[in-house]
Amino acid sequence: MNNKEVIEIAMQQSAIDSNCCMADFRSNENKVVQSVNNSKARKYLRLPFSCDLTSYGNNIVASVSEELIKEVEWYIAKYPVEHCFETPNIHKLVERLKPYDLNVCFMGEYFLPDMEVLKPLPCQYETKVMEPEHFNKYYLSEWGNALCEKRKELDCLAVGAFDNGRLIGLAACSADCDTMWQIGIDVLPEYRRQGIASSLTSRLAIKILDRGIVPFYCCAWSNLKSARNAIKSGFRPAWVQVTARENSFIAEMNE
C-alpha cells in the first residue's frame, strides 16, 4: 500500500461518513450535503450529523441536518477554510447553532501513516503483539485511551510493552469501519519520555497494514504530546473535523 492508496481509502470512508462523494474532498469548492445514517460509517459516529465540517485541506465538506443547510452554507462561504475551524470565526457558527440547541463539541485532527517513513521503532522493553484474549483484563483507567470499555467488541489488536512481566505501555486499535482501524496509546507516567509510545504506535500500525487495513490516529490539536507521538511514529496530518452536538450531550460530557 502506498500513500496515494492510503489517502484514497480515508477519503472513501469520509465520503461514507459525510454522505458525499470522495471527489468532493479534492474540490476547491465547498460542499454542503444532508447527513444520513449509514451502516458502513465509523462505528463511534452518531449519525445523522446535525453539523459536521470535514476538510482534507482544499475545501470544507459540511454534512448537516436539513434545517441547518442554509446556516452552514453561509458560514463556510464567509471565511477561509482553515479559519472555519478555529476562533474567532467559529464563534459565528456557534451563534448560528444556538437557536437549534446545538454547540460545537468535538474538534479533532486526524493522522494517516506516511508509507515512505513508517518503520518499527526500537523499544528497550519487551514488546508483544496481543489479541483480544490477551488484553481483555486491561480494561482499566490507565489504559483508557488504548482500550474502550463501551465498545470493547471493536478492540481487535494491540502491542504491549512489558517490564519484568508488568504492562507499562499499550497501543491498541478499534475496528471502527471495514477499511480503517483507529489507534489509541497509553504509557504509565513513570515510563514516559523513553520512546515507548512511538515504538508501540509504529509497530501496531505496521501490523494493521499487514492485514490490509489502514491505521489512523486522532487527537485534539491542543494535545501536543499526542500529536508529537503521531509524527514521531510515522504518521502525518491528513484531515480535520469539527462536530456539533446537542447542549444536553455536551453538559453530560462536562459532568
C-alpha positions as CSV (number, residue, x, y, z in Angstrom):
1,M,0.0,0.0,0.0
2,N,1.3,3.4,-0.9
3,N,0.5,6.9,0.3
4,K,-1.9,7.5,-2.6
5,E,-3.9,4.4,-1.8
6,V,-3.9,5.3,1.9
7,I,-5.4,8.7,1.4
8,E,-7.9,7.4,-1.1
9,I,-9.2,4.8,1.4
10,A,-9.5,7.5,4.1
11,M,-11.4,9.8,1.7
12,Q,-13.7,7.0,0.7
13,Q,-14.5,6.4,4.3
14,S,-15.1,10.1,5.0
15,A,-17.4,10.1,2.0
16,I,-19.4,7.3,3.6
17,D,-19.5,9.2,6.9
18,S,-20.5,12.5,5.4
19,N,-22.8,11.2,2.7
20,C,-20.9,12.7,-0.2
21,C,-18.5,11.6,-3.0
22,M,-14.8,11.1,-2.5
23,A,-14.1,13.6,-5.2
24,D,-15.8,16.3,-3.1
25,F,-12.8,16.4,-0.7
26,R,-10.5,17.1,-3.6
27,S,-12.6,20.0,-4.9
28,N,-11.6,23.6,-4.5
29,E,-15.3,24.4,-3.8
30,N,-17.0,23.9,-0.5
31,K,-19.9,21.4,-0.4
32,V,-22.9,21.1,1.9
33,V,-24.8,17.8,2.0
34,Q,-27.6,16.4,4.1
35,S,-26.4,13.9,6.6
36,V,-28.0,10.4,6.7
37,N,-27.5,7.1,8.6
38,N,-25.1,4.6,7.0
39,S,-24.3,1.2,8.4
40,K,-20.8,1.4,6.9
41,A,-19.9,4.6,8.7
42,R,-17.3,4.7,11.5
43,K,-18.9,2.9,14.4
44,Y,-18.4,5.7,17.0
45,L,-20.1,8.4,14.9
46,R,-23.6,9.4,15.9
47,L,-25.4,9.8,12.6
48,P,-27.1,11.6,11.1
49,F,-25.0,14.6,12.0
50,S,-26.6,17.9,13.0
51,C,-23.5,19.7,11.8
52,D,-20.1,18.3,10.9
53,L,-17.3,20.0,9.0
54,T,-14.5,18.0,7.4
55,S,-11.5,19.2,5.5
56,Y,-8.6,17.5,3.9
57,G,-7.1,20.9,3.2
58,N,-8.6,22.0,-0.1
59,N,-12.2,22.8,1.0
60,I,-14.9,22.0,3.5
61,V,-17.5,19.3,3.2
62,A,-20.3,20.0,5.6
63,S,-22.7,17.2,6.5
64,V,-25.7,18.7,8.2
65,S,-29.4,18.3,9.0
66,E,-31.8,19.8,6.6
67,E,-32.7,22.7,8.8
68,L,-29.1,23.8,9.1
69,I,-28.2,23.7,5.4
70,K,-28.6,27.5,4.8
71,E,-26.9,28.4,8.1
72,V,-23.8,26.3,7.4
73,E,-23.7,27.4,3.7
74,W,-23.5,31.0,5.0
75,Y,-20.7,30.2,7.5
76,I,-18.3,28.2,5.3
77,A,-18.7,30.8,2.5
78,K,-17.8,33.7,4.7
79,Y,-14.4,32.6,5.9
80,P,-11.3,30.9,4.5
81,V,-11.2,27.1,5.0
82,E,-8.7,27.0,7.8
83,H,-10.3,29.8,9.7
84,C,-13.7,28.0,9.8
85,F,-12.1,25.5,12.3
86,E,-10.8,28.0,14.8
87,T,-11.6,31.0,16.9
88,P,-12.6,33.8,16.5
89,N,-14.5,32.8,13.4
90,I,-16.0,29.6,14.8
91,H,-17.9,31.8,17.3
92,K,-20.1,32.9,14.3
93,L,-21.0,29.3,13.7
94,V,-21.8,28.9,17.4
95,E,-24.2,31.8,17.2
96,R,-26.0,30.2,14.2
97,L,-26.3,26.9,16.2
98,K,-27.8,28.4,19.3
99,P,-31.5,28.5,18.1
100,Y,-31.2,24.8,17.4
101,D,-29.9,23.9,20.9
102,L,-26.6,22.9,19.5
103,N,-23.0,23.8,20.1
104,V,-19.5,22.9,18.8
105,C,-18.5,19.7,20.7
106,F,-15.7,17.8,19.0
107,M,-12.6,19.3,17.3
108,G,-10.0,16.8,16.1
109,E,-7.0,16.3,13.9
110,Y,-6.6,13.0,12.1
111,F,-3.3,11.4,11.1
112,L,-2.5,8.7,8.5
113,P,0.7,6.7,8.1
114,D,3.4,8.0,5.7
115,M,4.3,4.8,3.9
116,E,7.7,6.2,3.0
117,V,8.6,7.0,6.6
118,L,6.7,4.4,8.8
119,K,9.0,1.7,10.3
120,P,9.1,-0.2,13.6
121,L,10.8,2.0,16.1
122,P,13.0,0.4,18.8
123,C,11.9,-0.2,22.4
124,Q,14.2,-1.0,25.3
125,Y,11.5,-3.2,26.9
126,E,9.9,-6.5,25.8
127,T,7.0,-6.0,23.4
128,K,4.3,-8.4,22.5
129,V,1.5,-8.5,19.9
130,M,-1.8,-9.0,21.7
131,E,-5.1,-10.4,20.5
132,P,-8.3,-9.6,22.4
133,E,-8.0,-12.6,24.7
134,H,-4.6,-11.3,25.8
135,F,-5.7,-7.7,26.7
136,N,-9.2,-8.4,28.0
137,K,-8.0,-8.0,31.6
138,Y,-6.6,-4.5,30.9
139,Y,-9.9,-2.6,30.7
140,L,-8.7,-0.3,33.4
141,S,-8.5,3.5,33.7
142,E,-4.8,3.6,33.0
143,W,-5.4,2.1,29.5
144,G,-8.5,4.2,28.7
145,N,-7.0,5.7,25.6
146,A,-5.9,2.4,24.1
147,L,-9.0,0.4,25.0
148,C,-12.7,1.4,25.2
149,E,-14.9,-0.4,27.6
150,K,-18.1,0.9,26.0
151,R,-17.1,-0.5,22.6
152,K,-14.8,-3.4,23.6
153,E,-16.2,-5.6,20.9
154,L,-14.4,-3.4,18.4
155,D,-10.9,-3.6,20.1
156,C,-9.2,-6.1,17.9
157,L,-5.4,-5.9,18.1
158,A,-2.7,-4.4,20.4
159,V,1.0,-4.2,21.0
160,G,2.1,-4.0,24.6
161,A,5.4,-3.2,26.3
162,F,6.4,-5.1,29.5
163,D,8.9,-4.5,32.3
164,N,9.5,-7.8,34.1
165,G,6.1,-9.0,33.1
166,R,4.3,-5.8,34.1
167,L,2.4,-4.0,31.3
168,I,3.8,-0.5,31.1
169,G,2.6,0.7,27.7
170,L,-0.2,-0.3,25.4
171,A,-1.2,0.6,21.8
172,A,-4.4,-0.9,20.7
173,C,-6.8,-0.4,17.8
174,S,-10.5,-0.5,17.3
175,A,-12.2,-1.8,14.1
176,D,-14.2,1.4,13.6
177,C,-15.0,0.5,10.0
178,D,-14.3,-2.1,7.3
179,T,-11.2,-0.4,5.9
180,M,-9.7,1.6,8.8
181,W,-8.7,0.9,12.4
182,Q,-8.1,3.6,14.9
183,I,-5.0,3.5,17.2
184,G,-5.0,4.7,20.8
185,I,-2.0,4.7,23.1
186,D,-1.2,4.8,26.8
187,V,2.1,4.6,28.8
188,L,2.3,4.6,32.5
189,P,3.5,8.0,33.8
190,E,6.8,6.7,35.3
191,Y,7.8,5.2,31.9
192,R,7.1,8.2,29.6
193,R,9.7,10.1,27.5
194,Q,11.5,6.9,26.7
195,G,10.2,6.3,23.2
196,I,7.7,3.6,24.3
197,A,4.6,5.3,22.8
198,S,6.2,5.8,19.4
199,S,7.6,2.3,19.3
200,L,4.3,0.7,20.1
201,T,2.3,3.0,17.8
202,S,4.6,2.4,14.8
203,R,4.7,-1.4,15.4
204,L,0.9,-1.6,15.7
205,A,0.4,0.5,12.6
206,I,2.6,-2.0,10.6
207,K,0.6,-4.9,12.0
208,I,-2.6,-3.3,10.9
209,L,-1.3,-2.6,7.4
210,D,-0.1,-6.2,7.2
211,R,-3.8,-7.1,7.4
212,G,-4.7,-4.8,4.5
213,I,-6.3,-2.2,6.8
214,V,-5.4,1.5,7.1
215,P,-4.5,2.6,10.6
216,F,-5.5,6.1,11.6
217,Y,-4.8,8.3,14.7
218,C,-6.8,11.1,16.2
219,C,-6.1,13.8,18.8
220,A,-7.2,17.3,19.7
221,W,-4.9,19.8,18.1
222,S,-4.1,21.2,21.5
223,N,-2.8,17.8,22.6
224,L,0.8,18.4,21.6
225,K,2.1,15.2,23.3
226,S,-0.2,13.1,21.3
227,A,0.4,14.9,18.0
228,R,4.2,14.6,18.5
229,N,3.8,10.9,19.1
230,A,1.8,10.6,15.9
231,I,4.5,12.3,13.9
232,K,7.4,10.5,15.5
233,S,5.6,7.2,14.9
234,G,5.5,7.9,11.1
235,F,2.1,9.5,10.8
236,R,1.2,12.8,9.1
237,P,-1.8,15.2,9.4
238,A,-4.5,14.2,6.9
239,W,-7.8,15.8,7.8
240,V,-9.6,17.9,10.4
241,Q,-13.1,17.6,11.7
242,V,-15.5,19.7,13.8
243,T,-18.7,18.3,15.0
244,A,-21.6,20.0,16.8
245,R,-23.8,18.1,19.3
246,E,-26.9,18.8,21.5
247,N,-26.3,21.0,24.6
248,S,-27.6,18.2,26.8
249,F,-25.0,15.9,25.4
250,I,-22.2,18.4,26.0
251,A,-23.4,19.1,29.5
252,E,-23.3,15.3,30.3
253,M,-19.8,15.1,29.0
254,N,-18.7,18.0,31.1
255,E,-20.0,16.3,34.3
